Amino acid sequence: MNTTTWEIQLIKLYCIVCQAYDNRLTANAQRLSNNFRPQFTDEECITIYLWGLLQRKFEVKAVYDYTKMHLSDWFPRLPSYQAFNNRLCFLADTLREFAVMLVERLPQEAGIKTYLMDSMPIVVAKGVRSNQARVANELCNKGYCSSQQMYYLLWY
């Protein structure tokens, strides 16, 4: 079988998620029910969600549809959309902890700060007022958001 680059990347992502889940994330996703070992695992759910984000699918429904259409051979026990969405909601704290764990793995060099940014700006002043805003002026930079088609003061 000849594996392609994206298949190797998917396998690597799954291995990273499994290792993190076994070492640190299990406590965030403990189940106190008879269904503590579901057929569709938490590791698979997290991998699918992260892979969907890497494929620029930013809505849960888009991630699910992409997986169902292109990765059904890789995830044959993919549940219904509602069950998948419920599982993601259940794993919200686990995903948050995974993000913290990834940030901790970033290289920490002396004097260099690491910043994470959201794609949506925090608007302090927009339009005409963006040149003359007085609120938190020392904490803001003027910028342009092409997706929103507006100038704004960005809080950083």
C-alpha positions in Angstrom: 0.0 0.0 0.0 1.4 3.4 -1.0 0.6 6.0 1.6 0.4 9.6 0.6 1.7 12.6 2.6 -1.7 13.6 4.0 -2.2 10.0 5.2 1.1 10.1 7.1 0.2 13.5 8.6 -3.2 12.2 9.7 -1.5 9.1 11.3 1.0 11.4 13.1 -1.7 13.7 14.4 -3.6 10.6 15.7 -0.5 9.3 17.4 0.1 12.8 19.0 -3.4 12.9 20.3 -3.3 9.3 21.6 0.0 10.0 23.5 -1.4 13.2 25.0 -4.7 11.6 25.9 -3.0 8.7 27.6 -0.5 10.9 29.5 -2.4 14.0 30.5 -5.9 14.3 29.0 -7.7 11.3 30.4 -8.6 13.0 33.6 -10.5 15.7 31.7 -12.6 13.2 29.8 -13.4 10.6 32.5 -16.8 9.0 32.2 -18.8 7.8 35.1 -21.2 5.7 33.2 -21.6 2.2 31.6 -20.4 3.7 28.4 -16.9 4.5 29.6 -15.3 2.8 26.5 -17.4 3.9 23.5 -16.7 2.3 20.1 -15.9 5.7 18.6 -13.1 6.9 20.9 -12.3 10.3 22.2 -9.0 10.2 20.5 -10.7 9.7 17.1 -13.1 12.6 17.8 -10.3 15.0 18.8 -8.2 13.9 15.8 -11.1 14.4 13.4 -11.8 17.8 14.8 -8.2 18.9 14.6 -7.8 17.5 11.1 -10.9 19.4 10.0 -9.4 22.6 11.4 -6.2 21.9 9.5 -8.3 21.5 6.3 -9.8 25.0 7.0 -13.2 23.7 8.1 -14.0 26.0 10.9 -17.5 24.8 11.8 -18.3 21.5 13.4 -20.8 20.6 10.7 -18.2 21.3 8.0 -15.7 19.1 9.8 -18.2 16.3 10.1 -19.3 16.5 6.5 -15.6 16.5 5.3 -14.8 13.5 7.5 -17.9 11.6 6.3 -17.1 12.3 2.7 -13.3 11.9 2.6 -12.3 9.9 5.6 -15.0 7.3 6.1 -12.5 4.5 5.5 -10.3 5.8 8.2 -13.1 6.3 10.7 -15.7 3.7 10.0 -17.5 4.1 13.4 -18.2 7.8 12.9 -21.5 8.4 14.7 -24.3 10.7 13.6 -23.6 14.5 13.5 -25.6 15.0 16.7 -23.6 12.4 18.6 -20.3 13.8 17.2 -21.3 17.3 18.2 -22.3 16.2 21.7 -19.0 14.4 22.1 -17.1 17.5 21.0 -19.0 19.5 23.6 -18.2 16.9 26.2 -14.5 17.1 25.2 -14.3 20.9 25.4 -12.2 20.9 28.6 -10.0 18.2 27.1 -9.4 20.3 23.9 -8.6 23.3 26.1 -6.0 21.2 28.1 -4.6 19.9 24.8 -4.1 23.5 23.6 -2.3 24.4 26.8 -0.1 21.3 26.4 0.8 22.3 22.9 1.7 25.8 23.9 3.9 24.4 26.7 5.8 22.4 24.0 6.7 25.6 22.0 10.4 26.5 22.3 11.1 29.0 25.0 14.1 31.1 24.1 15.4 33.9 26.4 13.7 37.2 25.7 11.3 35.9 23.1 7.6 35.9 23.9 5.1 33.7 22.2 1.7 35.1 21.3 -1.5 33.4 20.2 -3.9 35.4 18.2 -7.6 35.0 17.5 -8.7 35.7 13.9 -11.4 38.1 15.1 -10.2 41.5 16.3 -11.4 43.0 19.5 -12.8 46.3 18.3 -12.1 49.2 20.6 -13.0 51.9 18.1 -14.1 51.6 14.5 -14.5 53.8 11.4 -14.0 57.5 11.9 -13.2 57.1 15.6 -10.3 54.7 15.0 -7.9 57.6 14.5 -8.9 59.5 17.6 -9.8 56.9 20.2 -8.7 57.6 23.7 -9.7 54.3 25.4 -6.6 52.1 26.0 -4.7 54.0 23.4 -1.3 52.7 24.6 -2.6 49.1 24.4 -3.9 49.3 20.8 -2.8 49.3 17.2 -4.7 50.5 14.2 -5.4 47.8 11.7 -7.6 46.7 8.9 -9.8 43.5 8.9 -10.4 42.5 5.3 -13.0 39.9 6.2 -15.1 42.5 8.1 -14.0 45.3 5.7 -13.3 47.8 8.4 -10.5 49.7 10.1 -10.3 49.2 13.8 -8.1 49.7 16.9 -6.8 46.3 17.8 -6.2 45.5 21.5 -3.0 43.4 21.8 
